[in-house]
Amino acid sequence: MKHALLVILCSFLWTISASAQAPFYQGKTIRVIVGTPPGNLYDFWARLIVEHLGKHIPGNPNFVVQNMPGAGHVVAVNYLYSQVKPDGLTLIGSVIPSLYLNQLVGRPEIQFDWSKFEWIGSPARGNSQMYMRSDTPYKTIEDVRTAKDPPKCGATGVTGPDSYFPKFAERDRRGEIQYCHRLSRRNGY
């Protein structure tokens, strides 16, 4: 009986001290960094989420979305990693989820360690794929691995899946893959 009374008393005292503290985020503004220009899908997601997120955080903080486009989200993530103190008031709101692959392939522009970030969630999931024209000699990934001449690969830029999937295939192939980042009929690609 005495033990039960002591537990109830301690619980009551703990509740009083916990409720006396003001929430950390009360009266504060959280800045959300987005790695694309305004109007992009990642910007839209960030703005949609922050419109509702403050209602679910103790203290009901305000949110400000700051767009920081450049280098396929790399500018925003480099900034967050190297310039922002980890005080919980600046978040990376929306970047390409597969950006960590740029660190794996060793791009020199990458100034962050992806493993040091905490993942909260994602508004969407997507699959990436690599495909080739039907008139090429490559019908399987094994054909790409064992090709005598390096395959030619087009990509929309250097930070997306269409660029680094061939980079992984190149490592697996232990050989070269020719990249064409700006597709042009003049170049025959």
Helices and strands as residue ranges (DSSP letters): H 2-20, E 29-34, H 41-53, G 54-56, E 62-67, H 74-83, E 90-94, G 97-99, H 100-104, G 114-116, H 141-146, E 152-154, H 161-173, E 178-180
